[in-house]
Amino acid sequence: MINSVGKNQLNKIILRIFLYLILSVFVIYYLLPLFVMITTSLKSLEEIRTGSLIALPRNITFEAWGTAWSTACTGIRCEGLKPFFWNSIFIAIPAVIISTLIGAINGYVIAQWRFKGANIIFALMLFGCFIPFQVILLPMARVLGLIDLAGSISGLIFVHVIYGIGFTTLFFRNYYVSIPVELVKAAKIDGATFLRIFWSIFLPLSLPITVVTVIWQFTQIWNDFLFGVSFSEAGTQPITVALNNIVNSTTGVKEYNVDMAAAIIAAMPTLLVYIFAGKYFIRGLTAGSVKG
């Protein structure tokens, strides 16, 4: 009996070690590109040419980071990555706030205020989530021209809000469906208005799904390239467009350390968001999965 228990425990330990080894291999495989990016950005151009790709830098230097941030070449001009970074900030934050608020109201109406055609409207909004970006480029460019927002940061905010409403409505609607209808009925009996119910009951309960929506929208908007390159002009381009210009620049010697530093700078905000808020993202996704 003792030997049988001991063998079972030994088998469990061996299995656990084997699983850890497999997971470690996958971790190394997925993190190796990031490791190469970081180490390359900390090397001088001469060391990159003469050294190994995965070797640690012999002399750590942040010169490439400074070059990527302040004197990166974009197209025919040399301009810093800094203004494009702030362009993305000025685009992402208002677009996230507006689309999240509209999605919360839409989800609240569709889930809790039953009206004729609610399911059809929701289905049409859901259909909009799966329309490829390329399909709406020409119509959206026409609309931006008609409302005099073409080539502006406000125009990009408008585009991301419109395209994000379908996703934000989907998130909030699925979450609000799990909230008992009796809460709304009781509030109506007490004389609460549409907005009062939304503001006093639903918004305080919406923190988990709000975190999910904010992370989703921020990631989508920050990483967007197609809308940024299609609906912007010099001075209003987001950081993804600037990064593409840096990497594909053919002027002078190819500076791989600058390219890597620029890529890390561009990816840093979304990376930090997932590092510090990733667990809340998972909790929010599962918060409304069970009704009742």
C-alpha positions in Angstrom: 0.0 0.0 0.0 2.8 2.4 0.9 4.7 1.5 -2.2 1.6 2.1 -4.3 1.1 5.5 -2.8 4.7 6.4 -3.2 4.7 5.4 -6.8 1.6 7.5 -7.5 3.2 10.5 -5.9 6.4 9.9 -7.9 4.5 9.7 -11.1 2.7 12.9 -10.3 6.0 14.7 -9.7 7.5 13.3 -12.9 4.4 14.4 -14.8 4.5 17.9 -13.3 8.2 18.3 -14.1 7.5 17.1 -17.7 4.7 19.7 -18.0 6.9 22.4 -16.7 9.6 21.5 -19.2 7.1 21.7 -22.1 5.7 25.0 -20.8 9.3 26.4 -20.4 10.0 25.5 -24.0 6.9 27.4 -25.2 7.8 30.3 -23.0 11.3 30.5 -24.5 10.0 30.1 -28.0 7.4 33.0 -27.6 9.7 35.3 -25.7 12.8 34.9 -27.8 11.7 37.5 -30.4 11.1 40.0 -27.6 14.5 39.1 -26.1 16.2 39.7 -29.5 14.4 43.1 -29.9 15.5 44.3 -26.5 19.1 43.2 -26.8 19.4 44.5 -30.3 18.0 47.9 -29.3 20.7 48.1 -26.6 23.6 47.4 -28.9 25.6 49.7 -31.1 25.3 49.3 -34.9 28.9 48.0 -35.1 28.2 45.3 -32.5 25.1 44.2 -34.3 27.1 43.7 -37.5 29.9 41.7 -35.9 28.1 39.9 -33.0 25.6 37.2 -32.6 21.9 37.9 -32.9 20.9 36.4 -29.6 24.1 37.4 -27.7 23.8 39.9 -24.8 25.1 43.4 -25.5 28.8 43.8 -24.6 28.3 47.5 -23.9 24.8 48.6 -23.2 23.8 51.9 -24.9 20.5 53.7 -25.1 21.5 55.8 -28.1 19.2 53.9 -30.4 16.2 54.6 -28.1 17.0 58.3 -28.2 17.3 58.2 -32.0 14.0 56.4 -32.4 12.3 58.8 -30.0 13.6 62.1 -31.3 15.3 61.8 -34.7 13.7 58.9 -36.6 13.3 59.2 -40.3 9.7 59.2 -41.7 9.4 59.1 -45.4 11.3 62.0 -47.0 11.6 63.8 -43.7 13.4 63.1 -40.5 11.1 63.7 -37.6 10.9 62.3 -34.0 8.7 59.4 -33.0 7.5 61.5 -30.1 4.8 63.5 -31.9 3.3 60.4 -33.4 3.2 58.7 -30.0 1.2 61.6 -28.6 -1.0 61.6 -31.7 -1.9 58.0 -30.8 -2.6 59.0 -27.2 -4.9 61.9 -28.4 -6.7 59.4 -30.7 -7.0 56.4 -28.4 -8.2 58.0 -25.1 -11.2 60.0 -26.5 -12.2 57.2 -28.8 -12.1 54.6 -26.0 -14.1 56.8 -23.6 -16.8 57.7 -26.2 -17.2 54.2 -27.7 -17.3 52.6 -24.3 -20.0 55.0 -23.0 -22.1 54.6 -26.2 -21.7 50.8 -26.0 -22.8 50.8 -22.4 -26.0 52.7 -23.2 -26.7 50.6 -26.3 -26.1 47.3 -24.3 -28.4 48.6 -21.5 -31.2 49.5 -23.9 -31.0 46.2 -25.9 -30.7 44.0 -22.9 -33.1 45.5 -20.4 -35.5 47.8 -22.3 -37.4 45.4 -24.5 -38.7 47.0 -27.6 -39.8 45.9 -31.0 -36.9 45.2 -33.3 -34.3 45.2 -30.6 -32.9 41.8 -31.7 -32.7 42.9 -35.3 -30.8 46.1 -34.3 -28.4 44.1 -32.2 -27.9 41.5 -35.0 -27.1 44.3 -37.5 -24.6 45.9 -35.0 -23.1 42.5 -34.5 -22.8 42.0 -38.3 -20.9 45.3 -38.4 -18.2 43.7 -36.1 -17.3 41.3 -38.9 -17.1 43.7 -41.8 -13.5 43.9 -43.0 -11.8 47.2 -42.6 -11.0 47.4 -46.3 -14.7 47.4 -47.2 -15.5 50.7 -45.5 -12.4 52.7 -46.5 -13.9 54.5 -49.5 -17.3 55.2 -47.9 -15.7 56.4 -44.7 -13.3 58.6 -46.6 -16.3 60.1 -48.4 -18.1 60.7 -45.1 -15.0 62.3 -43.5 -14.8 64.6 -46.5 -18.4 65.6 -46.2 -18.2 66.5 -42.5 -14.8 68.2 -43.0 -12.8 65.8 -40.7 -10.6 64.3 -43.4 -6.9 64.0 -42.4 -7.5 65.1 -38.8 -7.1 63.6 -35.4 -10.8 64.2 -34.8 -11.6 62.2 -38.0 -9.6 59.3 -36.7 -11.4 59.4 -33.4 -14.7 59.4 -35.3 -13.7 56.4 -37.3 -12.6 54.4 -34.3 -15.7 55.3 -32.3 -18.0 54.2 -35.2 -16.1 51.0 -35.9 -15.9 50.2 -32.1 -19.5 50.7 -31.2 -20.5 47.2 -32.5 -17.9 45.5 -30.2 -18.6 47.6 -27.1 -22.4 47.1 -27.5 -21.8 43.3 -27.8 -19.7 43.3 -24.6 -22.1 45.3 -22.5 -25.3 43.7 -23.9 -24.0 40.2 -23.0 -23.1 41.4 -19.5 -26.3 43.3 -18.9 -28.4 40.3 -19.9 -27.2 38.5 -16.7 -28.5 41.3 -14.5 -32.0 40.5 -13.2 -34.8 42.4 -14.9 -36.5 42.8 -11.5 -34.0 45.6 -10.7 -35.2 47.6 -13.6 -38.9 46.9 -12.7 -38.4 47.9 -9.1 -36.6 51.1 -10.1 -39.4 52.0 -12.5 -42.0 51.5 -9.8 -40.0 53.9 -7.6 -40.2 56.5 -10.4 -36.6 56.2 -11.6 -36.0 57.5 -15.2 -34.1 55.8 -18.0 -30.9 57.6 -17.3 -31.2 57.4 -13.5 -31.5 53.6 -13.7 -28.5 53.4 -16.0 -26.4 55.8 -13.9 -27.4 54.5 -10.4 -27.8 50.8 -11.0 -26.1 49.5 -14.1 -22.9 51.6 -14.2 -21.8 50.7 -10.7 -22.2 47.0 -11.6 -20.3 47.5 -14.9 -16.7 47.7 -13.7 -15.6 44.2 -14.9 -17.0 44.6 -18.4 -15.9 48.2 -18.6 -12.3 47.0 -18.0 -12.7 44.4 -20.7 -14.0 47.0 -23.1 -11.4 49.6 -22.4 -8.5 47.1 -22.8 -10.1 45.8 -26.0 -10.7 49.2 -27.6 -7.4 50.7 -26.5 -5.5 47.7 -28.0 -7.4 47.8 -31.3 -7.0 51.6 -31.7 -3.4 51.8 -30.6 -2.4 48.9 -32.9 -4.4 50.1 -35.9 -2.5 50.8 -39.0 -5.0 50.7 -41.9 -7.2 53.5 -40.7 -4.2 55.5 -39.6 -2.5 55.4 -42.9 -5.8 55.9 -44.9 -7.4 58.8 -43.0 -4.4 60.8 -41.7 -2.0 63.2 -43.2 1.4 64.7 -42.2 1.2 65.8 -38.6 -1.8 63.6 -37.6 -0.4 60.1 -38.2 -0.5 57.6 -35.4 2.6 55.8 -34.1 2.0 52.7 -36.2 2.3 54.7 -39.4 5.5 56.3 -38.1 6.9 52.9 -37.1 6.2 51.6 -40.6 8.0 54.6 -42.1 11.0 54.1 -39.9 11.4 50.4 -40.6 10.9 50.8 -44.3 13.2 53.8 -44.6 15.8 53.4 -47.3 17.8 56.6 -46.6 21.3 56.0 -45.3 22.5 52.9 -43.4 19.9 50.5 -42.1 19.9 50.9 -38.3 18.4 47.7 -36.9 18.9 48.9 -33.3 16.8 52.0 -34.0 14.1 49.8 -35.7 13.9 47.6 -32.6 13.8 50.4 -30.2 11.0 52.1 -32.2 9.0 48.9 -32.2 9.3 48.5 -28.5 8.3 52.1 -27.9 5.2 51.6 -30.1 4.3 48.4 -28.4 5.0 49.5 -24.8 1.5 51.0 -23.9 -0.5 47.9 -24.9 2.2 45.6 -23.3 1.9 47.5 -20.0 -1.9 47.5 -20.2 -1.9 43.7 -20.4 0.8 43.2 -17.8 -1.1 45.3 -15.2 -4.7 44.7 -16.2 -4.6 41.3 -17.9 -6.1 39.5 -14.9 -9.0 41.9 -14.8 -9.5 41.3 -18.5 -10.0 37.6 -17.9 -12.3 38.2 -14.9 -14.4 40.6 -16.9 -14.8 38.2 -19.8 -16.2 35.6 -17.4 -18.2 37.9 -15.2 -21.3 37.8 -17.3 -21.0 34.3 -18.6 -23.4 32.8 -16.1 -26.9 34.2 -15.8 -28.5 34.3 -12.4 
